[in-house]
């Protein structure tokens, strides 16, 4: 099929029991637009959490999220239905880079991450993905994801203490919504908690709406050029590994659901996310990744049409044209961020443990146990090493322990005649 041409599924109005709408098919356009809006709703909460927490412009982040999704669809030849939203893996390095060098320096780190990811995609296209499986086994990827989440515990604590009542209300709202809701609402419980906490803070007079009043209803997103600092760029290197693992895992999940072998698109997917992340960093947005939330929508609806993702990408771009909307999100107070951070950062860490569990990592193996234990302490304690003008924080050092340490100990295992 051509890039913007899809076969009509059946009569376009219904899906028979046991059937699916394939990536190269679509329903009637009104129904396809409806599914696209559902994809916007699915990505919305998580995509906006990153700029809310990091202080990036929400409208700009949403704009590049939509643009990145369209780029992804083009570069994967409309064969991989996926949405590119804000990646939580960027939270820690963005916070550290902004603290040391400012917003533009953090953007430089995002650009560097995107460029490296794009290069990885080109290498995968050239030589295959076997080397990634060798470099990033589940023990390593799980450990890295864990420290990226739990390294932020201090930031969550600081925001929580800034307004503990608001933070507690937000935290309880997230927990209650998650406990009592079903289906789609349960998947956006964090965003629901933000709304409850935001409203509560507003009733207490804790939100300054001056920026909201001054913002225009319709205008182009604000764009900011990056600047580059090697110290800041080093902070982002572990993120590349996480994005590789996320993209590979999500493409495999889509392949399993659609029954299509997408191995030939793995390199294209990594390259596309790299290009999208680079473009976002160049213009002032946060880095992107393929979204599990939207994969969940496909699993629930059995509609895998890439046409719906074109609708979602274009819709996100249109929504980004309201600075007033972005200003409301930017006004989110510290207490709300504290309540969200307690759950969100912990959830990121738990996702790392989930990788271990799902892949049945053997912690009876001393090598696995030592690498995981050391990585966690180095990352969570934020053990930092200074060398001249360079500073290597806990996430970088923990990642080095996980990636390099695992390969070294495994080689020693083999040399000693032990099972790796």
Beta strands, then each sheet from edge to edge (+ up, - down):
strand 1: 7-8
strand 2: 25-26
strand 3: 84-86
strand 4: 288-290
strand 5: 385-387
strand 6: 390-392
sheet 1: 1+ 2+
sheet 2: 3+ 4-
sheet 3: 5+ 6-
end
